[in-house]
Amino acid sequence: MHTAICVASNNVFIAPLANLFRQYFQMSFSVSSSNFHHQHCLQEHRDVFEAIRERDREKAAETVRILL
C-alpha cells in the first residue's frame, strides 16, 4: 500500500524511492511490532486511507503530517 501511494502521488522525488521505502517499512514493522505502537498509529493510518479514498488532497496531506 505504501508503494502504491508513493507512485500515485506523482511526486517526482518520492515515487522513484517507493521500493526503498517498501524495504524500510518491512524492516521497521518487524522491529517495532509492539502492541502500543500498532494501537498508536493504526488510527492515523486509517485517517490517511480515508482522506485518500475521499480524494481530499488537503486532508490527506494533513493526516500524513500528523502520522509522520
C-alpha positions as CSV (number, residue, x, y, z in Angstrom):
1,M,0.0,0.0,0.0
2,H,2.8,2.4,0.8
3,T,4.4,1.8,-2.6
4,A,1.1,2.4,-4.4
5,I,0.6,5.7,-2.5
6,C,4.1,6.9,-3.4
7,V,3.6,6.1,-7.1
8,A,0.1,7.6,-7.2
9,S,1.4,10.8,-5.6
10,N,3.1,11.6,-8.9
11,N,5.9,13.2,-6.8
12,V,9.0,13.0,-9.0
13,F,11.2,12.8,-5.9
14,I,9.3,10.3,-3.8
15,A,7.9,7.9,-6.5
16,P,11.4,6.5,-7.5
17,L,12.1,5.8,-3.9
18,A,9.0,3.7,-3.4
19,N,10.9,0.4,-3.5
20,L,13.4,1.6,-1.0
21,F,10.6,2.8,1.3
22,R,8.9,-0.6,1.0
23,Q,12.0,-2.4,2.2
24,Y,12.3,0.1,5.1
25,F,8.7,-0.3,6.2
26,Q,9.0,-4.1,6.1
27,M,12.1,-3.9,8.3
28,S,10.6,-1.3,10.6
29,F,7.4,-3.2,11.2
30,S,9.2,-6.3,12.2
31,V,11.3,-4.3,14.7
32,S,8.6,-2.1,16.2
33,S,5.7,-4.6,16.3
34,S,4.7,-3.8,19.9
35,N,1.0,-3.6,20.7
36,F,1.3,0.0,21.9
37,H,3.0,1.1,18.6
38,H,0.3,-0.6,16.5
39,Q,-2.6,0.9,18.5
40,H,-1.0,4.3,18.4
41,C,-0.5,4.6,14.7
42,L,-3.4,2.4,13.4
43,Q,-6.0,5.2,13.6
44,E,-3.6,7.6,12.0
45,H,-3.1,5.2,9.1
46,R,-6.9,4.8,8.8
47,D,-7.3,8.6,8.7
48,V,-4.8,8.8,5.8
49,F,-6.5,6.0,4.0
50,E,-9.9,7.7,4.4
51,A,-8.6,11.0,3.1
52,I,-7.2,9.3,0.0
53,R,-10.4,7.3,-0.5
54,E,-12.4,10.6,-0.3
55,R,-9.9,12.2,-2.8
56,D,-9.4,15.0,-0.3
57,R,-5.9,16.2,-1.1
58,E,-5.6,18.7,1.7
59,K,-6.9,16.3,4.3
60,A,-4.6,13.6,3.1
61,A,-1.6,15.9,3.3
62,E,-2.5,17.0,6.8
63,T,-3.1,13.4,8.1
64,V,0.2,12.3,6.7
65,R,1.9,15.2,8.5
66,I,0.2,14.0,11.7
67,L,1.3,10.4,11.1
68,L,4.9,11.4,10.5
